[in-house]
């Protein structure tokens, strides 16, 4: 059985954070981010994906090939947020 990327991304991490991105809403609470020791600089709209990525990194001694899926999901979220900001900037400038 194959799972779609949507099914694979819509998981709940052990910390109770829903692993799904739906636009510009925060999915992790400030308490969850604080407990996971996410630095203030990384508390953006994709921060809820950074929690399981960092947990995976710590559990696997930061071996880069062990957390490829979590890293891909986080980086995809970062890219989508960047593209959304670019589109908003273009709309605001009238071009």
C-alpha positions, 0 to 999 in steps of 0.5 A, spaced: 500 500 500 502 506 498 501 512 502 500 519 499 504 525 501 498 528 504 497 522 508 504 521 510 505 529 512 498 529 516 501 525 522 501 527 530 508 527 533 509 524 540 509 531 543 502 532 540 504 537 534 500 536 528 505 535 522 501 539 517 501 546 514 495 549 512 497 556 510 500 561 515 497 559 521 501 557 527 500 549 529 504 549 535 503 553 541 508 557 545 509 552 550 510 546 545 515 551 542 518 552 549 518 545 551 522 543 545 527 549 546 526 552 539 530 558 538 526 564 537 529 566 531 526 559 528 518 560 531 515 561 524 509 558 521 513 552 520 516 551 527 511 545 528 515 541 523 522 543 526 520 539 533 520 532 530 526 534 525 530 536 531 527 530 535 529 525 529 536 529 529 538 528 536 535 521 536 540 519 530 546 523 532 545 528 527 546 523 521 543 527 515 540 521 511 536 518 517 531 524 517 530 526 510 523 526 510 522 530 516 527 535 513 524 535 506 517 537 509 520 542 513 524 545 507 518 545 503 514 548 508 519 554 508 519 554 501 512 555 501 512 560 506 517 564 502 513 564 495 507 566 499 511 572 502 514 574 495 507 574 492 504 578 497 510 583 496 508 583 489 501 584 490 503 590 495 507 593 490 502 593 484 506 589 479 
